[in-house]
Amino acid sequence: MKELNFFKCKQVIENNNIHIWLINLEIYKKEINNLKAILNSDELSKSEAFYYRSDQERFIVGRAILRIVLSYYLDILPKDIVFYYNHYGKPYILTNTIDSLEFNITHSNEMLAIAIANRSVGIDIEYMYCGRNLEEYMESLFTTYLQKDLRMNTSEEKQKILLRLWTVLESYVKATGKGIRYPLSTDIRNIVNQHTKNLINSNFEISIDTCFLFKKIEIKDYICTCCILEPLDKFIIFRDEFILELPYYFEKIVR
């Protein structure tokens, strides 16, 4: 087993900035044995609970890369990071090395997205061709006017709109740390009915209740939305391939 060097991408999260890491899990499956060595016994047990090997591998790679990315900010080895969980199952970390570090993770198909900030943040990604039928569920949240407006779109356009709205809701409840619970709360219904027009816009960036800001993230074949407490100064995206290759390479996009 080769030794991996984890400190090539030392990062600092500045106030009012957010870092988004976009990773293609398939690229790193060849390193799965090295990545398994980073995980603790509980994480390895969770991976074995998946029936399909492909799902086991996604979990192992995703969890290991989360540890590696967090180590860039914490300045400790990935395997030494300890995760804690709130009442709703959202993971967090306690650290003495920096004042505050919040993170959130999401994956769909072969794509993993990690959001890093110094305050509450949530992120959700969905594969556009997942075959997931959200129409019946999502339309139950809409007013009659919005239902009619949605039906004027083609099936493909409608699916994109519904996935966009779904990622908005998921990122919001993940940022608040609560997760989606039924019946849906008033604030979630208000997001859908007050902001639908803006949310489905190709370049949306909206605020709600002067507290949360939604940002769309462009990824081919995926719908991805990030939700963060305002204010926001810089939105920095890190793309593949930066983890296990030497020299480390990644594309940094500042918006």
C-alpha positions as a Markdown table, in Angstrom:
| # | Residue | x | y | z |
|---|---|---|---|---|
| 1 | Met | 0.0 | 0.0 | 0.0 |
| 2 | Lys | 1.5 | 3.3 | -1.1 |
| 3 | Glu | 1.8 | 6.2 | 1.3 |
| 4 | Leu | -0.5 | 9.1 | 0.5 |
| 5 | Asn | 0.5 | 12.8 | 1.1 |
| 6 | Phe | -2.6 | 14.7 | 2.3 |
| 7 | Phe | -1.2 | 18.2 | 2.8 |
| 8 | Lys | -0.7 | 19.5 | -0.8 |
| 9 | Cys | -3.8 | 21.6 | -0.8 |
| 10 | Lys | -3.7 | 23.5 | 2.6 |
| 11 | Gln | -6.8 | 25.7 | 2.7 |
| 12 | Val | -8.1 | 28.5 | 4.8 |
| 13 | Ile | -11.8 | 29.5 | 4.8 |
| 14 | Glu | -12.2 | 33.3 | 5.2 |
| 15 | Asn | -15.2 | 35.1 | 6.6 |
| 16 | Asn | -18.2 | 35.3 | 4.3 |
| 17 | Asn | -16.6 | 32.8 | 1.8 |
| 18 | Ile | -17.8 | 29.4 | 0.8 |
| 19 | His | -15.7 | 26.6 | -0.8 |
| 20 | Ile | -17.4 | 24.0 | -3.0 |
| 21 | Trp | -15.5 | 20.8 | -3.9 |
| 22 | Leu | -16.8 | 18.8 | -6.9 |
| 23 | Ile | -15.5 | 15.3 | -7.2 |
| 24 | Asn | -16.1 | 12.5 | -9.7 |
| 25 | Leu | -16.1 | 9.4 | -7.4 |
| 26 | Glu | -15.4 | 7.0 | -10.3 |
| 27 | Ile | -11.9 | 8.6 | -10.7 |
| 28 | Tyr | -10.9 | 7.5 | -7.2 |
| 29 | Lys | -12.2 | 3.9 | -7.1 |
| 30 | Lys | -8.9 | 2.6 | -8.2 |
| 31 | Glu | -7.5 | 3.9 | -4.9 |
| 32 | Ile | -10.2 | 2.2 | -2.8 |
| 33 | Asn | -7.8 | 0.1 | -0.7 |
| 34 | Asn | -5.8 | 3.2 | 0.3 |
| 35 | Leu | -9.0 | 5.1 | 1.0 |
| 36 | Lys | -10.4 | 2.3 | 3.2 |
| 37 | Ala | -7.4 | 2.7 | 5.5 |
| 38 | Ile | -8.5 | 6.3 | 6.3 |
| 39 | Leu | -11.9 | 5.2 | 7.6 |
| 40 | Asn | -12.8 | 4.0 | 11.1 |
| 41 | Ser | -14.4 | 0.8 | 12.0 |
| 42 | Asp | -17.9 | 2.3 | 12.2 |
| 43 | Glu | -17.6 | 3.7 | 8.7 |
| 44 | Leu | -16.3 | 0.4 | 7.4 |
| 45 | Ser | -19.3 | -1.4 | 9.0 |
| 46 | Lys | -21.7 | 1.1 | 7.3 |
| 47 | Ser | -20.1 | 0.4 | 3.9 |
| 48 | Glu | -20.7 | -3.3 | 4.4 |
| 49 | Ala | -24.4 | -2.7 | 5.0 |
| 50 | Phe | -24.9 | -1.7 | 1.3 |
| 51 | Tyr | -26.1 | -4.6 | -0.8 |
| 52 | Tyr | -24.4 | -3.7 | -4.1 |
| 53 | Arg | -20.6 | -3.4 | -4.3 |
| 54 | Ser | -20.9 | -0.3 | -6.4 |
| 55 | Asp | -22.8 | 1.4 | -3.5 |
| 56 | Gln | -20.2 | 0.2 | -1.0 |
| 57 | Glu | -17.4 | 1.7 | -3.1 |
| 58 | Arg | -19.2 | 5.0 | -3.5 |
| 59 | Phe | -19.6 | 5.2 | 0.3 |
| 60 | Ile | -16.0 | 4.4 | 1.0 |
| 61 | Val | -14.6 | 6.8 | -1.6 |
| 62 | Gly | -17.0 | 9.6 | -0.6 |
| 63 | Arg | -16.3 | 9.3 | 3.1 |
| 64 | Ala | -12.6 | 9.1 | 2.6 |
| 65 | Ile | -12.5 | 12.1 | 0.3 |
| 66 | Leu | -14.6 | 14.1 | 2.8 |
| 67 | Arg | -12.0 | 13.3 | 5.5 |
| 68 | Ile | -9.2 | 14.3 | 3.1 |
| 69 | Val | -10.8 | 17.6 | 2.1 |
| 70 | Leu | -11.5 | 18.5 | 5.7 |
| 71 | Ser | -7.9 | 17.7 | 6.6 |
| 72 | Tyr | -6.8 | 20.6 | 4.3 |
| 73 | Tyr | -8.6 | 23.0 | 6.6 |
| 74 | Leu | -7.9 | 21.3 | 10.0 |
| 75 | Asp | -4.2 | 20.6 | 9.4 |
| 76 | Ile | -4.6 | 17.1 | 10.9 |
| 77 | Leu | -4.5 | 13.6 | 9.3 |
| 78 | Pro | -7.7 | 12.5 | 7.6 |
| 79 | Lys | -8.0 | 9.4 | 9.8 |
| 80 | Asp | -7.8 | 11.5 | 13.0 |
| 81 | Ile | -10.9 | 13.5 | 12.3 |
| 82 | Val | -13.8 | 12.7 | 14.6 |
| 83 | Phe | -17.4 | 13.2 | 13.5 |
| 84 | Tyr | -20.3 | 14.0 | 15.8 |
| 85 | Tyr | -24.0 | 14.0 | 14.8 |
| 86 | Asn | -26.9 | 16.3 | 15.8 |
| 87 | His | -30.4 | 15.1 | 16.7 |
| 88 | Tyr | -31.3 | 14.9 | 13.0 |
| 89 | Gly | -28.2 | 13.0 | 11.9 |
| 90 | Lys | -26.3 | 15.9 | 10.4 |
| 91 | Pro | -22.5 | 15.4 | 10.9 |
| 92 | Tyr | -20.3 | 18.1 | 12.4 |
| 93 | Ile | -16.8 | 18.3 | 13.9 |
| 94 | Leu | -15.3 | 20.0 | 17.0 |
| 95 | Thr | -11.9 | 21.5 | 16.5 |
| 96 | Asn | -9.4 | 23.7 | 18.3 |
| 97 | Thr | -7.3 | 24.5 | 15.2 |
| 98 | Ile | -9.7 | 27.0 | 13.7 |
| 99 | Asp | -12.6 | 29.2 | 15.1 |
| 100 | Ser | -15.4 | 27.7 | 13.1 |
| 101 | Leu | -15.8 | 25.1 | 10.3 |
| 102 | Glu | -19.1 | 24.0 | 8.9 |
| 103 | Phe | -19.5 | 21.5 | 6.1 |
| 104 | Asn | -22.1 | 19.6 | 4.2 |
| 105 | Ile | -21.9 | 16.7 | 1.8 |
| 106 | Thr | -24.1 | 15.3 | -1.0 |
| 107 | His | -23.8 | 12.8 | -3.8 |
| 108 | Ser | -25.8 | 11.4 | -6.7 |
| 109 | Asn | -24.8 | 8.8 | -9.2 |
| 110 | Glu | -21.0 | 9.3 | -9.5 |
| 111 | Met | -20.7 | 12.9 | -8.4 |
| 112 | Leu | -19.9 | 14.1 | -4.9 |
| 113 | Ala | -20.2 | 17.7 | -3.7 |
| 114 | Ile | -18.8 | 19.1 | -0.4 |
| 115 | Ala | -19.6 | 22.6 | 0.9 |
| 116 | Ile | -17.2 | 24.2 | 3.4 |
| 117 | Ala | -17.9 | 27.5 | 5.2 |
| 118 | Asn | -17.6 | 29.2 | 8.6 |
| 119 | Arg | -21.3 | 29.2 | 9.2 |
| 120 | Ser | -24.4 | 27.1 | 8.5 |
| 121 | Val | -24.4 | 25.6 | 5.0 |
| 122 | Gly | -26.3 | 23.0 | 3.1 |
| 123 | Ile | -25.8 | 21.5 | -0.4 |
| 124 | Asp | -27.7 | 19.0 | -2.5 |
| 125 | Ile | -27.0 | 17.4 | -5.9 |
| 126 | Glu | -29.3 | 15.3 | -8.2 |
| 127 | Tyr | -28.4 | 13.4 | -11.4 |
| 128 | Met | -30.7 | 14.7 | -14.1 |
| 129 | Tyr | -31.4 | 11.3 | -15.6 |
| 130 | Cys | -32.1 | 9.4 | -12.3 |
| 131 | Gly | -35.6 | 8.6 | -13.4 |
| 132 | Arg | -36.9 | 9.9 | -10.1 |
| 133 | Asn | -40.6 | 11.0 | -10.2 |
| 134 | Leu | -41.0 | 14.1 | -8.1 |
| 135 | Glu | -44.1 | 15.5 | -9.9 |
| 136 | Glu | -46.8 | 14.1 | -7.6 |
| 137 | Tyr | -44.9 | 15.0 | -4.4 |
| 138 | Met | -43.7 | 18.4 | -5.4 |
| 139 | Glu | -47.0 | 19.6 | -7.0 |
| 140 | Ser | -48.7 | 19.0 | -3.7 |
| 141 | Leu | -46.6 | 22.0 | -2.4 |
| 142 | Phe | -47.7 | 24.3 | -5.2 |
| 143 | Thr | -50.5 | 26.8 | -5.4 |
| 144 | Thr | -53.0 | 26.1 | -8.3 |
| 145 | Tyr | -51.4 | 29.0 | -10.3 |
| 146 | Leu | -48.0 | 27.4 | -10.0 |
| 147 | Gln | -49.3 | 23.9 | -10.9 |
| 148 | Lys | -50.8 | 25.4 | -14.1 |
| 149 | Asp | -47.6 | 27.2 | -14.9 |
| 150 | Leu | -45.5 | 24.1 | -14.4 |
| 151 | Arg | -47.7 | 22.0 | -16.8 |
| 152 | Met | -47.0 | 24.4 | -19.6 |
| 153 | Asn | -43.4 | 23.0 | -19.8 |
| 154 | Thr | -42.3 | 19.9 | -21.7 |
| 155 | Ser | -41.7 | 16.8 | -19.7 |
| 156 | Glu | -37.9 | 17.3 | -19.7 |
| 157 | Glu | -38.2 | 20.9 | -18.7 |
| 158 | Lys | -40.6 | 20.0 | -16.0 |
| 159 | Gln | -38.3 | 17.4 | -14.6 |
| 160 | Lys | -35.4 | 19.9 | -14.5 |
| 161 | Ile | -37.6 | 22.4 | -12.7 |
| 162 | Leu | -38.7 | 19.9 | -10.1 |
| 163 | Leu | -35.2 | 18.7 | -9.5 |
| 164 | Arg | -34.1 | 22.3 | -9.1 |
| 165 | Leu | -36.8 | 22.9 | -6.5 |
| 166 | Trp | -35.9 | 19.7 | -4.8 |
| 167 | Thr | -32.3 | 20.6 | -4.4 |
| 168 | Val | -33.3 | 24.0 | -3.1 |
| 169 | Leu | -35.5 | 22.4 | -0.4 |
| 170 | Glu | -32.9 | 19.8 | 0.5 |
| 171 | Ser | -30.1 | 22.3 | 0.7 |
| 172 | Tyr | -32.2 | 24.6 | 2.9 |
| 173 | Val | -33.2 | 21.9 | 5.4 |
| 174 | Lys | -29.6 | 20.6 | 5.5 |
| 175 | Ala | -28.3 | 24.2 | 6.2 |
| 176 | Thr | -30.8 | 24.5 | 9.1 |
| 177 | Gly | -29.7 | 21.0 | 10.3 |
| 178 | Lys | -33.2 | 19.6 | 10.5 |
| 179 | Gly | -33.7 | 17.4 | 7.4 |
| 180 | Ile | -37.0 | 17.1 | 5.7 |
| 181 | Arg | -39.8 | 16.0 | 8.0 |
| 182 | Tyr | -43.5 | 15.4 | 7.3 |
| 183 | Pro | -45.8 | 17.3 | 7.3 |
| 184 | Leu | -43.6 | 19.9 | 5.6 |
| 185 | Ser | -43.2 | 23.0 | 7.6 |
| 186 | Thr | -44.6 | 26.4 | 6.7 |
| 187 | Asp | -41.2 | 27.9 | 5.8 |
| 188 | Ile | -40.6 | 25.1 | 3.2 |
| 189 | Arg | -44.0 | 25.7 | 1.6 |
| 190 | Asn | -43.3 | 29.5 | 1.5 |
| 191 | Ile | -40.0 | 28.9 | -0.3 |
| 192 | Val | -41.7 | 27.0 | -3.0 |
| 193 | Asn | -44.6 | 29.3 | -3.5 |
| 194 | Gln | -42.9 | 32.7 | -3.0 |
| 195 | His | -39.7 | 32.0 | -5.0 |
| 196 | Thr | -40.5 | 29.4 | -7.6 |
| 197 | Lys | -40.1 | 31.9 | -10.5 |
| 198 | Asn | -36.6 | 32.9 | -9.3 |
| 199 | Leu | -35.6 | 29.4 | -8.3 |
| 200 | Ile | -36.1 | 27.9 | -11.8 |
| 201 | Asn | -34.3 | 30.8 | -13.5 |
| 202 | Ser | -31.1 | 29.6 | -15.2 |
| 203 | Asn | -28.9 | 32.0 | -13.2 |
| 204 | Phe | -30.8 | 32.3 | -10.0 |
| 205 | Glu | -29.4 | 33.7 | -6.8 |
| 206 | Ile | -32.0 | 34.6 | -4.2 |
| 207 | Ser | -32.4 | 35.4 | -0.5 |
| 208 | Ile | -35.2 | 34.4 | 1.8 |
| 209 | Asp | -36.2 | 36.2 | 5.0 |
| 210 | Thr | -32.9 | 38.1 | 4.7 |
| 211 | Cys | -31.1 | 35.1 | 6.2 |
| 212 | Phe | -30.4 | 32.4 | 3.6 |
| 213 | Leu | -28.9 | 32.7 | 0.1 |
| 214 | Phe | -29.3 | 30.0 | -2.6 |
| 215 | Lys | -26.6 | 29.5 | -5.3 |
| 216 | Lys | -26.9 | 27.4 | -8.4 |
| 217 | Ile | -23.8 | 25.3 | -9.2 |
| 218 | Glu | -23.2 | 24.4 | -12.9 |
| 219 | Ile | -22.3 | 20.7 | -13.4 |
| 220 | Lys | -22.9 | 18.8 | -16.6 |
| 221 | Asp | -25.8 | 16.4 | -16.3 |
| 222 | Tyr | -26.5 | 17.4 | -12.7 |
| 223 | Ile | -28.6 | 19.8 | -10.8 |
| 224 | Cys | -26.9 | 21.3 | -7.7 |
| 225 | Thr | -27.9 | 24.0 | -5.2 |
| 226 | Cys | -26.1 | 25.4 | -2.2 |
| 227 | Cys | -27.8 | 27.2 | 0.7 |
| 228 | Ile | -25.8 | 29.4 | 3.1 |
| 229 | Leu | -26.5 | 32.0 | 5.8 |
| 230 | Glu | -25.8 | 35.5 | 4.4 |
| 231 | Pro | -23.7 | 37.5 | 3.8 |
| 232 | Leu | -21.6 | 35.9 | 1.1 |
| 233 | Asp | -18.5 | 37.6 | -0.5 |
| 234 | Lys | -16.8 | 34.9 | -2.5 |
| 235 | Phe | -18.1 | 31.6 | -3.9 |
| 236 | Ile | -15.0 | 29.4 | -4.7 |
| 237 | Ile | -15.3 | 26.1 | -6.6 |
| 238 | Phe | -12.7 | 23.4 | -6.7 |
| 239 | Arg | -13.0 | 20.8 | -9.4 |
| 240 | Asp | -11.3 | 17.4 | -10.0 |
| 241 | Glu | -8.6 | 16.0 | -10.0 |
| 242 | Phe | -6.9 | 17.1 | -6.9 |
| 243 | Ile | -6.9 | 14.3 | -4.3 |
| 244 | Leu | -4.5 | 11.5 | -5.1 |
| 245 | Glu | -2.4 | 12.5 | -8.1 |
| 246 | Leu | 1.1 | 14.0 | -7.9 |
| 247 | Pro | 1.4 | 16.9 | -8.4 |
| 248 | Tyr | -2.0 | 17.7 | -7.1 |
| 249 | Tyr | -4.1 | 19.5 | -9.7 |
| 250 | Phe | -7.4 | 21.4 | -9.3 |
| 251 | Glu | -9.3 | 24.1 | -11.0 |
| 252 | Lys | -10.2 | 27.0 | -8.7 |
| 253 | Ile | -13.0 | 29.3 | -9.8 |
| 254 | Val | -13.8 | 32.4 | -7.8 |
| 255 | Arg | -17.2 | 34.1 | -8.3 |
